[in-house]
Amino acid sequence: MNHLEVWAPYADTVAARIKDRTHPLKASTGGWWHLSEPVAANEDYAFIINDGKPLPDPRSAQLPYGVHGPSRQVDHSAFTWHDGGWRAPPLSSAIIYELHVGTFSKEGTFDGVIRHLDYLCDLGITHVELMPVNTFSGNRGWGYDGVGLYAPQETYGGPDGLKRLVDTCHGKGLSVILDVVYNHLGPEGNYLNHFGPYFTDHYSSPWGEAVNLDGSGSFEVRRFFVENALMWLRDYHIDGLRIDAVHTLVDMSAIHFLEELAEAVKRLEAETGRHLVVIAESDLNNPRVVTPVAAGGYGMDAQWSDDFHHALHALLTGEKAGYYSDFGKIEDLARALTRVFVYDGRYSSYRHRNHGRPVEGLPGTCFLGYIQTHDQVGNRAKGDRISQLVQPEKLKIGAAIVLFSPFVPMLFQGEEWGAATPFCYFSGHEDKDLGEAVRKGRLGEFAGFGWDPAEIPDPQALETYTQSILDWDERENEPHRSLLDWYRRLIALRKKSIDLKDGRMNRITVTHDENNQWLVISRGTLLLACNLNDKKQMIPIPAKKQATSVLLSTNNVEIVKDAVILPPFTAAIMLMRQSEESNDH
């Protein structure tokens, strides 16, 4: 039995509708309202503000009828967990796999994901990262336009479905990271402004009014989001959170919202004895995001590194549209590998200003490295993956660089076998006017990339969603099978090698030749040589190093004194030792 309460400082009266009866709530301090009599678990209810229409609870634990329907109480203690001895591995040793519940399996549910967990274990994955699973409008979508932030999407399997997935992951040795969105809410079913000042017109965001993090009433707004984060970690046993687009969180408070969130998670970690992490997405190139709070930072454990992605993608594909115009040279990739940010205070021609700040004293494991993400695939006009843009040989080079990098590697679903299915942006908004606005908005977004509007799939069309569902059968066919085998071997080497898990940035050296298109990355006793040229060539090994054997390669490699000979578009990882000449001194 639970007592209903709601923060509604805008209300003159608040009532709860339960089983066709209306129960008035009593006003309390700070804008809170309480219902004195308890409500049974699994009971449906809605709030009525100022005698208006019934609205779902902003903190609904379950929304069984969608974003416009009544809320349902959930007794979290009723679920039987089997992960009492589970402890998540450190992020520094992680191999993360980002997936979208609705397209990862034919079922499009939490149970559908469970069916493929053994595959992920066999691949060598350690952490499963779920794109947002909070309730959104309609029965299909990415989840970033959610409005029921406390309620798992019903079409995915609701609260119990998510708990089954997390419990099963832990039983198989997999950590779970959940993507959460605190920078905005979706437009359909967003009733927060009926209750209180959740948003402010003092600032703007790409989605309209910004979330109110520093104005009047912001204490409770911040509490709303912090307690949401703690709920996922506590009630659903999630091991970590990925915070979407933190650069759009405008907060001029002395204690930034991200700092408050990080500290709250650390307190829960101490209370539960579980290792918990918080990962940020930010395009500010600001190391303060992952700098410890004691050193003046926000205290996030890690952040996505788009500069590394952009440098690698532009180099492999040759694309120069949009933000890729700032990248494309091997020098850019070398800079990302050794300094994290390519733009660390340098002038960006795409932004027409200086951008970023240098990373100093932070390990590479504070940053995630990747060649694909939901954003970088799904925000293309046709949702085409890099496997549709370059030949398999280049894909293998890209994979080798990601898994040889000093960053925490992350894969996007299907990447490891070069999935032929696209990952499009799709939605299923019930509001027709909103659906039309989304269509027009997508067309406008792609203007800067020069994509033909006629080729952009309709995000509201069912076909746009269904064509994005992974085809698991294609793994057995070439070239998918060979690429998958390559990923498996790279991941196995990454997990076995101490050198590749060492995130110290002063332990990595990179040499390259822009004209001849080759790159050599040295990490301890291992060396990765990449020939991005369409001609066979001899690539020098760094001074005082000597290759003794080839551990992995995409083609036949010949080792000669002080160099290796690589065929066109070849990557090779070699075991190194100090050369005899260097030992003589």
N, C-alpha and C positions, 0 to 999 in steps of 0.2 A: 504494500500500500504506500502511495506517495502523495505528498501534498503539492498542489499546483501553485506555482508562483510565476510571475512575469514582470519584467522591467518595462513600464509603460508610463513615463513621465508626461507624455502628451495627453494622457487620458483623464477625463473627468470621472468616468465610471468604467469599470471592467467587470465582465461576467464570463462565466464558463458555461458552454453548452455541452451537456453530457446526457446522452440518451433522451433527447427531446425535452430535457429540463434545463432551465437556466439557473445558475448558482452565482450570486454576486460575490465578487472578491473584495477584500478589505484593503484599503490603502495603508501602506507602511512607509517607512522613511526612505529617502533617496529615490523616490519614484517607483518603488516596488509595490506589487499587489499580491495578496495571498488568499488562497481558499483554505478555510480552517479544516473542513472535513476531508479525509483522505480519498484518493481515487485509486481504484484497483489497477494492477498491472494489466496490460493489453486492453485497457479501456480507451475508447476514442473520445476526443474532446476538441473543442475549438474555443477561441477567445472572442468576445464581442466588445469592441471598443466604442464607447459613447453611443451605444444602441445601434451600431452599424451592422454590417454583415459579418457572419462568423469568419474568423481568420485562423490559420494555423499558428501554432506556437513557434516563435523565433528559434526556440531550442528544442524543436520536435525531435524525439529520439527515433521516431518512425513516421513516415508519411505514406501509408498504404494506398491512398487514393490519389497520389500525385501532389503537385505543388499547390493546388487550390483547395484540396480537401482537408478534412480534420486530421489532427495529430493523434498519435497513439503512444501510450505509456509503454516502456520496456523495462522489464526487470533483468538487469544485466547479471545478477547473481544466479539466475536460473540456468544459464548455459554452463555445461560441464567442460572445463578445460583439461587438456592432457599435457600441457607444456610446462609443468612446474619446475622442471630442471633445466629449462631452456635459457641459454645466455647467448646473445648475439655476438658474432666475431667483430673485431675492430674494423672501422671503416677503411683503415689503411691497407687491409688485406682483401678488400671487397672486389668482386666482379658483379656489377649491377646490371640488371635486365629490366628495362622499362617496358611496360605493357599496358594495353587498353583492354579492360575487361570485356567490353562489348564486341571487340573484333578479334580477340586472341583465340577464341574457339568458335565453333559453329553455334554452340548454345548461347554464347554471349553473356555468360553468367559467372558468378564466383565458382560454382561447382564445375563449370566448363574449364576454368583455369586449373582447378585441382587435377583434372584429368591429364594435364600436360606437365605436372610438376616433376615427375620422374625424368622426363626429357631434360628439363632445366638442370636437374641435379647431375645428370650424365654429361651435359655440356660443360659443367664446372661453375655454374652460377652460384653466388653466395647470398645475394640480396635481390629480391623481387621488388621493383618499384611500380606501384599502381598509379596510373593516372587518376584524377579525382573520381571518387565514388559517391560523393554527396548527392542528394536528390536534385535533379534538374528537370526542366519542363520537357514533356514528351517522353518517348521510350527509347530514344537513341540520341547520342551526343558525346562530346569530348569530356564534359563534366566541368569545364571552366566557367560555365554560366549557371552554376548551381545556386540554389536559394535555400534549400534545407540543409544547412551546413552540419547539423548534428545527426542527420538521418541518412544512412546508406541507401542508394538508389534501389527502389523496390524491384524493378525489372532485372536487376543483377542478382537479387536474392535477399535483399533487405539485411537487417542486423544479424540474424543467425547465419545467413549465407557468408557474410564477411568473416564472422567469427570462425566458421568451419574452415574457410580458406586459410586464415592466419594460423589456426591450430594445426592444420595439416602441414603448412609450410614449416613450422617449427619442428614438427615431428620428423621432417625430412632434412632438417639442418639448414633451412632457408630463412633468412631474415626478411622482414617486410617493411618497406618504406612506402608511405602514403603521400601523394601529392595533394596539398591543400591550397585553397585560394582565399586570401584575406584582403586582396587589393580592390575587389569589387564583388557584386553579386549579379546574377543574371537578371534580365529585364522582366521575364515572365514569372509571376508568383512571388515577386519580391515585395513583401508587405512591411518591411522593417520600419519604414518612415511613418506608418500608422501608430507605432508604439513609442518611438523616441528618436533622438538626434543621431542616428547611426551614420549619417552622411552630412557633408558640409559643402557649401558653395564657396567657401574661402579658397579652395583649390579645385583644380579640375584633373581628370584622369582620362585615359583613352576611352573610358566607358561612361563618362559624364561626371557627376559629382563624386568627389573623393570620399573615401571612408574617413570618418571623423576620429582622428587619433590624438588631436591636441586642442580641440575646442571645448566649448561648454558641453558637459555630459560625456566627455571622452573617457573618463575613468571606467564607466560601465561598458562602453563600446570596446575598449581594450580588453576588459575582463571577459567580454563575450567571446572574443577570438582566442585569448589565451586559454580559457577554460575549454574551448572547443579542441584546441591542440592537445591538452591534457586528457580529454575524454578519449580521443583516438588511442593514445598511448596507454592509458589505464584500462578502459573498459573493453577495448578491442585488442589489446596486447601488441599493438603496432610497435615496431622497433625504432622507427625514425620518421621524420616528416620532411618533405620537400616543399618549401614555401615559394609559391608562384610569384614571379615578377616583383621582387621587393623594391625595385627602383621606382615603382609607382606608388609606394606607400609614403605619403607626405606627412612627416612628423617633426615638428620643431621643438618637441619637449626636451628637457634636460636628459631624461632617460628615454632613449629611442624605443619604440615598440619592439623592435627585434631584440634589443638587449633584455627587455622585460620578459619576452617570450623565452629566450635562451636560458635565463636564470630560473624561470619557472620549471622548465624541462629538467634542468640540473637538480632542482630540489626533488622532483618526482623520481629522478634516477637514484638519488641517495635514499629516498624513502622505500623504493621497491627493490633496490639492489640489481636492477636491470640496466644494461648499457643502452642508452638512448642517444640518438643523433638528430641534428637539425641541419638541413641542407637548403641553401638559398639559391634562387635564380636571380641573377642581377646582370644588367648590361652596362653598369657604371664603371667596370674595371677598377673597382675600389677595394683594395685589400682590407680595409677597415671592417668589411662585412664578416670576414673570417679571423680577424684579429681578436685575441681573448679580451674579455671585458676588463680585466685587470690592467691591460695595456691600452685601454681607451677604445677598444673595438666593440662590435655588436655581439661577438661570441658565437656566431654560427660555426658549426663543425666543418662545413665545406660549402663550396658554391660551384655552380656550373661555369665552365670556361668556354664561352662562345668564340673567343679569338682563336683558340686552338682548332675548333671545328671549322671556322671560316677559312683559316690558313690552309688546312688540309683539304677541305672541299674545293676551294678555288684552284689549288695546285693540281688536283687530280682531274677536275672537270674542265678547267679553263674558263669557267663562268666569271663574268665581270659586272653583271647587273646588280643594282641595289647596293647593299652593304658589302657584297663581294668585290666591289670596285676598289676597296682598300687593301685587297689581298691578291695572291696569285703567284708570288715568288717563293722559291725555296728558302730564301732569307727570312721571310715572314714565318714559315713553319719552324725554322731553326730558332728564331727569337721566342716563339711560343713555347718551345720545348725547354728552353734554358731560362726564360724570364717570366713565363706564364702569360703575361699580357703582351700582345704585339703593340698595342696602343697603351703605353704606360706614361702618358704625358706628351706623346708625340701628336703632331698635327694629323687629323683625319680628314681627307678630302671629301669623304662621304658626308661627314657631319659638319664640315666647314669650320672646325675649331680643334683645339687641342683636346685630347680625350685620355682619361685614365690616370693612373698613378703607379709607380713601380712597386713590385712585390719584394719585400725585404725581410729575410729571416723566417719566412713561412715555408713549410714543406710542400712538395707537390701534391701530397695526399690531402691538402686542404681544397683541392680543386678536382672537378670531374672532367675527364677527357672522353671525347666521343666523335664518331664520324656521322652519326645519325641520331635524331631525337624526334619526338612527335612534332615539335615545332618546325624543325628544319626540313622535315618531309611533308607534314600536313599543311604547312603554310606555303607550299608551292602550288601553282595554279592547278595542276592535275594530281597532286599528291604523289609524284613520282619519286622513287627512291634513288639513291646513288647507283644502285645496280642497274637502273635503266639509263644511266648517263655515261657510264664508263665500262670498259671491258673487264672481265673477271680478273685479269692479271693486275690491273690497277686497284681493284677492290681488295685483293690480297695484300698489296703493299699498304693500303690505307689501314687495314685491320692490324697488320704487323706494327705500324707506327703507333696506333692507339694502345695496343697491349704492351708495347715496349716503352711507352711514355712514363714520366714520373707521376702522372695523375692517376686518380682512381678511375679505371675504365668502366664505361657504361655502354651497353648495347641496346638497340631498339628492336622490338619484336620482329622476328623474321629476317633481320639484318644478316644473321650468321649463315643463312643459306641463300642470301640474295633473293629474297622473296619477290616474285613477279607481281604480286598484288600491290596496288598503290595503298597509301594511307591518306585518304582525302579528308578535308574538313567537312563534317556533316552535322546536321541538327534535325530535331523533330518537333519544333515549337508548334504548339496547338493554336497559337494566335497567328492568323493568316497575315495580318499586317506586319507583325514582327518577322515572320518568315520571309516576306518580300523585302523588308529592310535588310535582313541578313544577306540575301542574294545580292542586293545592290552594294552593300558594304564590301563584300568579297571582291567584286569587280573593281572597286576603287582602290583596294589594298594592293592590287597587282599592277597598277598603272606604272609604278616606278621600275618594275622589272620587265616591262615591254611584252608581257604575255598577251596572247590573243584572247579577248573576252569570250569568243565563241567556244574556246577550248576549256573553259572553266566549268567544272561540274556544278550542277545545282545543289547547294548544301542541304536543301530541304527534301530532295528526291530520295526515295528509299534505295534506289539503285546505287547512289553515291555511297551509302553506308554498306550495302551488301558486297560491293566490289572491293571494299577495304578489309573484309574478313580474311584472315590468313588461310592459305591453301596448304595444309600440312602434308598432303600427298606429294607435292613437288620436291620435297627434300630427297626423295629417292632417285631423282633424275639429274642428269648433268645439265648445266654446270653447277647446280645447287649442291649436289653431293660432295664434290671436291672442295667447294668453298666451306661447307660445314665442317669437313674434316680438318681443313686449315685452321678454322676458328678453334676447334677442339684442341688441336695441338698447341696453338698459341696460348690458350687459356691454361692448359696444363703446365706449360713452361712458366708462365707468369706466377702461378700458384706455388710452384716448386722452387723458384729462384729467389734467394734472399736479395740479390742485386735489383731485381725488378720490383720488389716491394719496398725498397729503400727510397723514401720520398725526398731525401736531402738533395736540394737543387744544386749544391756544389759538387755532387758526385756524378753529374751528367755532362758530357761534352758532345758537341755537335760540329762536324765539319761538312762543308758542302761546296758544290761547284754549280753556279747558276747557269753558266754557258753549256756545260756538259750534262746538266740535269741529274746529278747524283747527290745523295745525302748519306752520311754515316753518323750513327748515334752510338756512343759508348757509355755503358753503365756497368762499372765494376769489371767483372770478368767476362761480360757479354758485350757483343757488338752487333748492331743491325746495319747492314749495308743495303741501300736501295738504289737501283738504277731506273730512273724515270725516263730514260732515253729510249728511242726506238732502235738504237744500235748497241751492239756488244761493246763493252769498254772495261778498261782496267781502272779500279778505284783504289786509291791509296789508303792504307790503314794508318791511323794516328801514330805519331812518333812514339817509340818505346813500347809499342804493342806488337804482338805477333799472333796471328790466327793459328789455332791448333786443330780445330775440327769444325764442321758445319753441323749445327744442331737442327735447324729447320731452314728450308729454302723452297721457293716456288719454282725453281728450275735448277739445272746443273750448274754448279759453282766450282771454279778452279781457284785454289789458294796458291799464291806465289809469294816470294819474299816481299814483305812490306806492302802487299796489295792483294786484292781479290779480283777475279775476272768474272763479271756478271753479264748474262745475256740480256736482251732488251726486256724492260718492264719486269724486273726480278727483285725480290727481297730475300735476304739471307741473314739468319742469326747465327753467329759464330762464337765459339768459346775462345777466350783470349788469355794470353800470358805475357809477362814482361819479356821483351826481346833479349836475346843473349848479349847484344851490344850494350843495353842499358844496365844489365847486371854486372858488366865489367867495370862500371864506374862507381 
